[in-house]
Amino acid sequence: MIIIPARLASTRFPHKVLADIGGLPMVVRTAKRVEHLDDVVVAADDERIMSTCKEYGIAAMLTSDTHKSGTDRINECANLLQLRNDDLVINIQADEPFIEPEVVSKLITRLNTLKTAQAPFIMGSCYNAVNAEAAKDPNLVKVVLDSEHNAIYFSRSLIPYNRSGSATYFGHIGIYGFTAKSLNAFCALDDAPIEDIEKLEQLRAIYHGEKISMVKVASTGFGIDTPEDLERAKEIFLV
């Protein structure tokens, strides 16, 4: 199950999920990129998102408008859908209209491997290599990994610090996967202080000692974080 959390009152860029990109609202374009991979549901916080999804034939479910994070929103949706404990839940942000289906497929493969290994907590995400200049952008979240490709830390800052002059930078791609059971467990964890400092909810898992399995992918997609990103996206569809 792919669940797309869609919040109308985005703090940094209100109403962006309904912004037009090449003739389709952003949330609809994102859903259509991946609808052939699995069932897709938009977890909305506003009737305007619901009506937009209905207009384009995208399944949607109204969730609370008080959720602190998109993960809490998809967890409510997963519970309302009564998913089984071992069902996979893929969280794709509504502002990722260029997400490559191949990226999603690779994450699903990793999650199924973790299920086969009977990992007690199953959470995964993706990353790609980025250059030093791109890594300076605080809107691009960076991740450092351990030897088993689990995340050690995520930050908006430039990490690792390049004292040796030979650093490689990895950019986090904002897609997550869980089993429904692990999604519930994640949302039941207490908020982490560092989560609020960085404004990165995935740090909650690391703070509490849980592993986030990271999948390296090749991706040229980008999220729509600013009005400038939106203009860049519109230009792509004019080419």
PADRENTI-448410 format. One record per residue (C-alpha): x, y, z; residue number from 1. Coordinates in Angstrom, 3 decimals, padded with zeros to 6 digits. Layout:
N
NODE X Y Z NUM .
...
end
This chain:
239
NODE 000.000 000.000 000.000 1 .
NODE 001.345 003.420 -000.998 2 .
NODE 000.017 006.222 001.196 3 .
NODE 000.675 009.854 000.281 4 .
NODE 000.278 012.311 003.177 5 .
NODE -001.060 015.610 001.880 6 .
NODE -001.288 018.646 004.129 7 .
NODE -002.855 021.796 002.733 8 .
NODE -001.491 024.269 005.285 9 .
NODE 002.206 023.606 004.731 10 .
NODE 004.248 025.923 006.953 11 .
NODE 006.868 026.829 004.362 12 .
NODE 004.701 026.731 001.248 13 .
NODE 000.921 026.703 001.897 14 .
NODE -001.371 024.934 -000.602 15 .
NODE 001.592 023.654 -002.612 16 .
NODE 000.145 020.130 -002.900 17 .
NODE -002.608 021.547 -005.134 18 .
NODE -000.264 023.645 -007.274 19 .
NODE -000.521 022.973 -011.009 20 .
NODE 002.379 021.092 -012.575 21 .
NODE 001.976 020.416 -016.269 22 .
NODE -001.819 020.408 -016.078 23 .
NODE -002.198 018.262 -012.958 24 .
NODE -002.318 019.187 -009.257 25 .
NODE 000.949 018.220 -007.582 26 .
NODE -000.554 015.537 -005.332 27 .
NODE -002.323 013.942 -008.294 28 .
NODE 000.816 013.929 -010.423 29 .
NODE 002.734 012.281 -007.579 30 .
NODE 000.060 009.593 -007.178 31 .
NODE -000.035 008.857 -010.893 32 .
NODE 003.735 008.328 -010.964 33 .
NODE 003.420 005.246 -008.750 34 .
NODE -000.155 003.988 -009.078 35 .
NODE 000.943 001.030 -011.220 36 .
NODE 003.157 -000.313 -008.410 37 .
NODE 000.518 -000.836 -005.715 38 .
NODE -002.737 000.546 -004.369 39 .
NODE -002.426 004.285 -003.709 40 .
NODE -004.337 006.333 -001.146 41 .
NODE -003.880 010.031 -000.355 42 .
NODE -004.124 010.784 003.373 43 .
NODE -005.562 014.310 003.291 44 .
NODE -006.139 016.897 005.997 45 .
NODE -008.630 019.030 004.063 46 .
NODE -011.759 018.517 001.989 47 .
NODE -010.217 020.522 -000.856 48 .
NODE -007.565 017.839 -001.288 49 .
NODE -010.253 015.166 -001.078 50 .
NODE -012.340 016.751 -003.833 51 .
NODE -009.289 017.264 -006.053 52 .
NODE -008.301 013.604 -005.734 53 .
NODE -011.877 012.489 -006.459 54 .
NODE -011.926 014.627 -009.606 55 .
NODE -008.894 012.748 -010.948 56 .
NODE -009.881 009.284 -009.769 57 .
NODE -007.335 009.069 -006.947 58 .
NODE -008.446 007.337 -003.735 59 .
NODE -008.252 009.615 -000.686 60 .
NODE -009.074 009.457 003.003 61 .
NODE -009.667 012.375 005.347 62 .
NODE -007.365 012.346 008.379 63 .
NODE -006.906 014.637 011.356 64 .
NODE -005.599 018.149 010.737 65 .
NODE -003.616 018.092 013.989 66 .
NODE -000.931 015.532 013.101 67 .
NODE 002.601 016.680 013.801 68 .
NODE 004.135 014.695 010.944 69 .
NODE 003.289 012.999 007.689 70 .
NODE 004.174 009.648 009.239 71 .
NODE 001.551 010.122 011.942 72 .
NODE -000.923 010.953 009.186 73 .
NODE -000.229 007.809 007.153 74 .
NODE -000.411 005.741 010.333 75 .
NODE -003.945 006.976 010.965 76 .
NODE -004.807 006.124 007.372 77 .
NODE -003.255 002.645 007.647 78 .
NODE -005.245 001.978 010.828 79 .
NODE -008.478 003.163 009.232 80 .
NODE -007.783 000.813 006.328 81 .
NODE -007.211 -002.013 008.828 82 .
NODE -003.979 -003.151 007.222 83 .
NODE -002.439 -006.376 008.506 84 .
NODE 000.691 -006.191 010.680 85 .
NODE 002.994 -007.450 007.931 86 .
NODE 001.516 -005.347 005.111 87 .
NODE 004.016 -002.920 003.645 88 .
NODE 003.237 000.793 003.840 89 .
NODE 005.190 003.124 001.558 90 .
NODE 005.149 006.806 002.473 91 .
NODE 005.683 009.075 -000.533 92 .
NODE 005.446 012.797 000.063 93 .
NODE 002.833 014.683 -001.964 94 .
NODE 005.521 017.141 -003.093 95 .
NODE 007.542 014.468 -004.967 96 .
NODE 005.991 014.618 -008.470 97 .
NODE 009.231 013.390 -010.054 98 .
NODE 009.733 010.324 -007.866 99 .
NODE 010.989 007.480 -010.054 100 .
NODE 008.979 004.234 -009.841 101 .
NODE 012.292 002.331 -009.879 102 .
NODE 013.233 004.002 -006.585 103 .
NODE 010.006 002.838 -004.982 104 .
NODE 010.494 -000.687 -006.326 105 .
NODE 013.995 -000.921 -004.849 106 .
NODE 012.709 000.145 -001.457 107 .
NODE 009.929 -002.448 -001.593 108 .
NODE 012.510 -005.135 -002.414 109 .
NODE 014.619 -004.149 000.615 110 .
NODE 011.599 -004.161 002.919 111 .
NODE 010.606 -007.622 001.746 112 .
NODE 014.155 -008.823 002.468 113 .
NODE 013.866 -007.471 006.015 114 .
NODE 010.510 -009.220 006.380 115 .
NODE 012.042 -012.522 005.263 116 .
NODE 014.814 -012.046 007.834 117 .
NODE 012.107 -011.409 010.457 118 .
NODE 013.636 -008.109 011.560 119 .
NODE 011.856 -006.939 014.738 120 .
NODE 011.482 -003.377 013.443 121 .
NODE 011.214 -002.682 009.723 122 .
NODE 011.785 000.812 008.404 123 .
NODE 013.579 001.778 005.206 124 .
NODE 014.390 004.783 003.081 125 .
NODE 016.544 005.816 000.122 126 .
NODE 019.546 007.985 -000.681 127 .
NODE 021.790 008.952 -003.569 128 .
NODE 025.220 010.467 -003.989 129 .
NODE 025.314 014.284 -004.239 130 .
NODE 028.116 016.739 -004.891 131 .
NODE 029.612 019.043 -002.286 132 .
NODE 027.850 022.128 -003.622 133 .
NODE 024.411 020.520 -003.515 134 .
NODE 025.137 019.179 -000.024 135 .
NODE 025.411 022.741 001.313 136 .
NODE 021.685 023.313 000.751 137 .
NODE 019.796 022.919 004.074 138 .
NODE 016.684 021.885 002.123 139 .
NODE 018.610 018.789 001.009 140 .
NODE 018.821 016.421 003.972 141 .
NODE 022.086 014.503 004.254 142 .
NODE 022.580 011.040 005.729 143 .
NODE 025.605 009.099 006.982 144 .
NODE 025.566 005.296 007.084 145 .
NODE 027.036 002.401 009.018 146 .
NODE 028.688 -000.673 007.463 147 .
NODE 025.324 -002.421 007.055 148 .
NODE 023.704 000.492 005.198 149 .
NODE 021.674 001.645 008.180 150 .
NODE 021.368 005.357 008.845 151 .
NODE 023.579 006.729 011.615 152 .
NODE 022.292 010.294 011.392 153 .
NODE 020.362 012.695 009.167 154 .
NODE 020.984 016.437 009.086 155 .
NODE 020.244 019.592 007.185 156 .
NODE 023.852 020.562 007.885 157 .
NODE 026.783 019.459 005.748 158 .
NODE 027.753 016.028 007.095 159 .
NODE 030.249 014.502 007.408 160 .
NODE 032.585 017.408 008.118 161 .
NODE 035.220 017.226 005.371 162 .
NODE 038.399 017.600 007.390 163 .
NODE 040.259 014.951 005.364 164 .
NODE 039.228 016.463 002.027 165 .
NODE 037.837 013.151 000.777 166 .
NODE 034.235 013.205 001.990 167 .
NODE 031.407 011.648 000.000 168 .
NODE 027.970 013.138 000.531 169 .
NODE 024.683 011.286 000.431 170 .
NODE 021.352 013.044 -000.007 171 .
NODE 018.267 011.587 001.602 172 .
NODE 015.319 010.930 -000.685 173 .
NODE 012.107 011.562 001.238 174 .
NODE 010.429 008.199 000.800 175 .
NODE 009.895 005.761 003.682 176 .
NODE 008.675 002.217 004.024 177 .
NODE 007.472 000.208 007.011 178 .
NODE 005.408 -002.792 007.868 179 .
NODE 002.097 -001.632 009.329 180 .
NODE 003.218 -003.020 012.705 181 .
NODE 006.498 -001.076 012.639 182 .
NODE 004.711 002.071 011.479 183 .
NODE 002.485 001.843 014.544 184 .
NODE 005.545 001.249 016.725 185 .
NODE 007.340 004.258 015.265 186 .
NODE 004.393 006.551 015.884 187 .
NODE 004.115 005.296 019.468 188 .
NODE 007.687 006.395 020.251 189 .
NODE 008.175 009.562 022.269 190 .
NODE 009.315 012.589 020.279 191 .
NODE 013.084 012.970 020.225 192 .
NODE 014.742 016.296 021.156 193 .
NODE 016.959 016.161 018.056 194 .
NODE 013.877 015.534 015.898 195 .
NODE 012.490 018.913 016.911 196 .
NODE 015.843 020.665 016.525 197 .
NODE 016.467 019.454 012.960 198 .
NODE 012.750 019.184 012.072 199 .
NODE 013.416 015.670 010.766 200 .
NODE 010.966 013.099 012.079 201 .
NODE 013.088 010.082 011.051 202 .
NODE 015.561 010.985 013.799 203 .
NODE 012.969 009.719 016.273 204 .
NODE 013.738 006.127 015.267 205 .
NODE 017.504 006.549 015.595 206 .
NODE 017.184 008.319 018.944 207 .
NODE 015.278 005.338 020.306 208 .
NODE 017.761 002.803 018.947 209 .
NODE 015.796 001.542 015.958 210 .
NODE 017.419 000.886 012.573 211 .
NODE 016.531 002.605 009.316 212 .
NODE 017.739 000.503 006.377 213 .
NODE 018.954 002.731 003.546 214 .
NODE 018.814 001.833 -000.156 215 .
NODE 021.167 003.542 -002.602 216 .
NODE 019.406 004.591 -005.794 217 .
NODE 020.045 006.690 -008.860 218 .
NODE 017.585 009.565 -008.833 219 .
NODE 017.319 012.928 -010.529 220 .
NODE 013.943 013.733 -009.005 221 .
NODE 013.464 016.566 -006.541 222 .
NODE 010.881 017.626 -004.022 223 .
NODE 008.970 020.887 -004.202 224 .
NODE 010.057 022.737 -001.060 225 .
NODE 009.943 026.350 -002.261 226 .
NODE 008.173 028.518 -004.872 227 .
NODE 011.444 028.423 -006.808 228 .
NODE 011.259 024.612 -006.924 229 .
NODE 007.726 024.886 -008.284 230 .
NODE 008.830 027.183 -011.080 231 .
NODE 011.655 024.769 -011.921 232 .
NODE 009.132 021.910 -012.072 233 .
NODE 006.837 023.866 -014.375 234 .
NODE 009.729 024.601 -016.719 235 .
NODE 010.487 020.871 -017.025 236 .
NODE 006.988 020.217 -018.306 237 .
NODE 007.332 023.020 -020.849 238 .
NODE 010.430 021.462 -022.432 239 .
end
